[in-house]
Amino acid sequence: MSRAEVHDAISVEIFANLFRAVVDEMTWRVRRSAHSTFIKETQDFGTGLVTPQGEQFAVPDNTGGISLIGIPIRPLVDAFAQWKEGDVAITNDPYATRGMVMHLSDMFLLRPIFVDGRLLCFAWAFLHCSDVGGSVPGSIDNENREVFQEGLRLPPVRLYREGVLDETIVRIIASNCRSPDLNWGDISAIVSSLEVAEKRVQRLAERYGAAAIAGAMDATLQRTEALTLAAFQTIPQGSFEFTEYIEDDFVSGTPIRFQLELTVGSDGRCVLDFTGSDPQVAAAINLPTGSQPHHPMLSVALMDYAITRSPGLHVNAGIVRCIRLVLPERSVVNAGYPASCGGRVIGVMRIHDLTLGALSRVIPGHVPAAGASQLAVTTISVPRPDGSRRVVSANAVVGGSGGGCGLDGIAGTDFPAAALKSVPAEILESEAPVRIHRFALRPDSEGAGLHRGGFGIEYAFEITEPDSTVVCRGKDRHSFAAWGVAGGKAAVPGFSAVVRRDGTRIDNGKKAVFRPDLGDIMVVAGGGGGGFGSPFARSPEAVCEDVGNGLISPERARDVYGVVTDQRGTLDEEATVALRRRHSQKAGWPGFDFGEGRCKWERDWGAAYAAICDWVRDLAPGIRRSMQEKAYAAMRMQLAGPVSREVAMEFLEAMSAPKGSHPSGSAERAGPSQDRMEEVDA
Amino acid sequence: MPSSYGIAIDPAHGQGPGCFMGVDVGGTFTDLVFCSADGELHCLKIPSTPSAPGSSTLVGVDEISAIAGSTSLRDIHHTHSNTLALNTLIERSGARLGMLVTEGFRDIFEIQRLAIPDPMRYDSRRPLPIIPRMSIREIPERLDSSGEVVRPLDADSVRAAAADLTAIGVQIIVICFLHSFRNPGHELAAKELLLRDYPGLVVECSSEIWPQAREFERATLTAINAYVRPRIESYVGELERGLRARGVMSSARGSRSNGGMELLSSMARRPAAALFSGPAAGVAGAAAAALDAGWKYADLMTLDVGGTSADIGVVRAGKPVLSSEEHIADFPILIPTVAVSAIGAGGGSIIWIDGTGSLKVGPRSVGSDPGPACYGDNPDALPALTDAFLLAGFLSQDHKLGDRLTLSLDSAIRALKRVGDRIGLSPGEVADGAIRITIAMMTAEATATLARRGVDAPEFRMVAYGGAGPLLAALLAEEIYIDTVLIPPIPGALSALGAARADIEGDFMRPIYRPLQDLRPGEIRDRYDELATQMSDWLSDEAIALPLVGSSARFFLEMRYDGQGFDVPVSVDQEAIEKEDKTELARLFHAAHQLEFGHSSQTARIWVKEMRSHVVGHVGERRWQRIVGSLESAPSRTRKIRLRGREWDVAVMSRGNLSEGQVVTGPVIVEQMDTTTLVPDGWTADIGAGGAMILRRGAAA
């Protein structure tokens, strides 16, 4: 190591802390004065300092947005030929920013920081606006088929030009959302945080010199990169595959397949190859990642792994540098215009599980098993006396996280959503006509295991004023539960129901929008997390504690964990030893348990669906998903499972065969056939 | 507005009693300060006795008796702060509790607020519940958000729950029902039912502890109170008996987390209000020290660097900033608490190398056993920040640290060398680097702490105390652009002194939680009257045998824009309250918001969350003529220090040699019994009124 590097060893830590000071101050600016619940309780905003090349070199480590850490800012940096002091750019357009903005609800703002007339770096912040217009209150509905239904789309523009506010843009935003005051309050808070960042960085430059700051930006990125590589080197080299599904795409009943090959190199560099993942879908689940080679939303599991493994790591874009992505064009993980993407968080969460699955093939137990992996965000729109409507955020329902890392899973929340806070019942009921009947864990919902999954959660509420609309988007894992690994069991999936005043109960499925009658009680439930390791290896005392706490029934303790106990959790040691001896289980390696829903589906339709996926690959990108939907629907209607690959291929061949003058498999003629499909769906 | 709340004011006691004592029972040491009738201030440091938490205080009192004679203790004013409540919570060694909650909310402690402390770490979990799920029972009952009964309390379920919980050995039951902060009826009725059937039970209602909205936070505070209370009560009982046996006949007072005090017997009933009494007394002591130096209504940042952490507090207009959003052991504390944020950068913080060969400091600490390498001769000892201070010349191996023996420079060098060898740095370079990194870490923490309060450091001055605070204060001040630093006369016992000098201070609140335009006529006035009565009653109880020189109260409406995350306290006077003019209240809020955040929104809806009041019973100034012992003088010397990457020959002076009005120019080191102060180049130091040392930047002649 050279002398210069040696001194870097000290200065990099000094500057990393000084940069932290700047971004923490930005964060507090926003948190203190922002208006909307999204910022106040769910902390869905982020701040950072960005290099002239568009990499975040400093971000706070205590806000909600891990999936925004290391997001490429370059597209917004490049959006303007020239930056001037006092400019502030704003945009929420995924398709003008190549994978930076990932849905319309996120407003990104960027302000250049000049020192002595030269650009040193940028101050960046984003916030999730509680509403940007579109088809539903809160703007996000998984059933939206195109980005045009999702609200205002603002390409990169200057909100401030050399310090002067462009009122036109303010008016455009205000005219296109349901809660203009809230949005403007939040945007003002963000703008003021960018201002303070500029002042602070300029002061640092005064004290230490701009060159030292510029050098430290690179050094802190490099250091985080090096520590991340060291963390990844704890994973054995090799390639590991995994497949995950979203059980249906909210509009057509067709699943969405995510396919991954994780390759870990000898230097710790990782490649996430998503080849084989489904085409982009006509539902708001797509990830418009703009073919970026590095992107945090597809890298959450590896990022969390690196952070868990590296105490004292300064979190920044250096982490995603170590994770290269291979993304098929116009796929669900790399969607093109005009794919809808409002509810992409479900994709992010499923890709988190997908990566945990690939990692579990090689280091099971060093990462959690799958989690409940839904983020059902509830928004309520209630009428005001003057006829306008008020939009209130009314809690998110997640579910348990998977067991692993030597610990049981977390009850009621899952890692990609673990920064999210619930809204206190007393606050929500004071601010909106809501009565919460239950916000409770679901006993017996956990994936059993040596380290069991976290328990699922159930939220039951009622709206006490007429003519309200409830939007609960992002419900998932109603059938394909969180999987367990290494002998650990899959969890119990989630559900959603409405209990009518007369006591009848209707399944509300995954539909987002519901207009309740007075007295309807809506129930949204998240599943448990998957288990790690055999439940028969779990300590009987731990099982008894769960039983005593009323979270596991004595029957389940006996049948699933092999522990004999009474209702109070008193252990019958002798009977337990005997029972466990009788049932001595040997789990196959890696011993995934995908749960009943997915197993049954895979048995019946897994091979057929794989055949369909291969079949559509040769079609024009624009029609792949609709043909996939069409073929799957036709097969489900005409065939009975289990369907082998051969049978499915025959079926597809027959489908592709020219029929009169309408060769439906031809790309050029695909438009009309797609339209017809939509009619069928509707 | 009444100025004294019906409390007799004795003008003859305008200067306060002559004799006073302050005690701060810490984890390792118990500090006592004692001021005799003739104005001599004594400081004592006694090893703490965790197994019998009152004993170390009594040992100290015996020593004071020996110095001053036991008769001088008879009517002494004495205030006690302790970490016992906090440690009971952290060590999880409190009472076994049961709990009643509203049906549907049994998982209040399992779910908490859903989030985990460190969402990016796979090994982060919520803190373990204080009350396990098996000891929590759901009761059919329900109020709506205005406190109206939606579903009456089911008495049979309460009785059944009581039978159930007592059967599993629960002796204390906590009750937290939804919206009880608006209407305590159901909680109180349930309590009555429980006590009727089980007179031996202890029952605590959340509406009685702190009636604020947010069920998890209120339940947590109530549970913590019940959890630590038995231990605190036995400590207080033991202490009071011991004091009486030693001829101390006056009532003991206890420090509170709000920086004030109350009767120790009151504290024992509601220890949740004293969880942070030690650090709070320190910040209050720092505020008092600033006032001694003639800094009136000062805006201050306080820095207390001890063995394991650096604690940063904020004082505005001479008063410690209180917050209702503090966390202790990952639990939220709603009750107004002196806001102190801590980072793991104290004398014992470990110096290490990360995977990239980069130097790191903390957050792990060597602890008091074995302590930093220089405390002993263990060849494998890990290097800590104190070792860096020693090698950099900030500390001297001849100079005693507290009651430690001399420090071993050889051990420090050996430990630092082991770290330095891994990356090709000399031990001196490691020491210098570790100190600079520590300053940068403190910069980040100080910036965040001040930003959280919406204030900007350069407008602030600093007060530094604790063993190593004065050593690092000026270096940190430079980094955050503070120009003036005050080192109190006894920086090592500031919490004890702060406790001794505290006023009686209480916080009270009434919920309102309504949009401003929906307030009913008379609503604000009624809340005000309720608060005024409650405050007045409390103050007259607390002022027993303690003549006050006056009292004062301030009232605030906590307001926010619709949907906002923070309340802005709007100070309201009696006139505004009497008039209840909504336009005027809105104007006051817009103005307060503008002042705090630089913008306001005239069209947004305004919510009034609650009315709060803070009452102070002033006990008069407690001053001393002379400090005994700590400021011994010694001949000046020089030594080499390493600072900012180079070596300097600096003068080492004794604090006792500096006289009022004298100015010394840095770099210079000033030593005294309980701390060492570094005055870097570019700084001067002078002794101000009251004996404080004041460091000033850029004032060199």
Interface residues (C-beta under 8 A of the other chain):
Chain A: M1 E5 V6 D8 A9 I10 V12 E13 I14 F15 A16 N17 L18 R20 A21 V22 D24 E25 W28 R29 R31 R32 S33 A34 H35 S36 T37 I39 K40 E41 D61 G64 I66 D181 L182 W184 G185 S188 A189 S192 R203 R223 A226 L227 A230 M303 D304 Y305 I307 T308 S310 G312 V315 V367 P368 V398 G404 C405 G406 L407 I410 A411 G412 T413 F415 A418 A419 L420 K421 S422 P424 A425 E426 I427 E429 S430 E431 R435 I436 H437 R438 F439 A440 L441 F455 I457 A460 G548 N549 G550 L551 R568 G569
Chain B: G104 F105 R106 D107 E110 I111 R113 L114 A115 I116 P119 M120 R121 Y122 D123 S124 R125 R126 P132 R133 M134 D144 S145 V150 I168 L178 H179 F181 A213 R214 E215 F216 E217 D354 G355 T356 G357 S358 L359 K360 I423 G424 L425 E429 G433 R436 I437 I439 A440 M441 T443 A444 A446 T447 A448 A451 R452 G454 E479 Y481 Y513 Y561 D562 G563 Q564 G565 F566 E596 F597 G598 H599 S601 T603 A604 W607
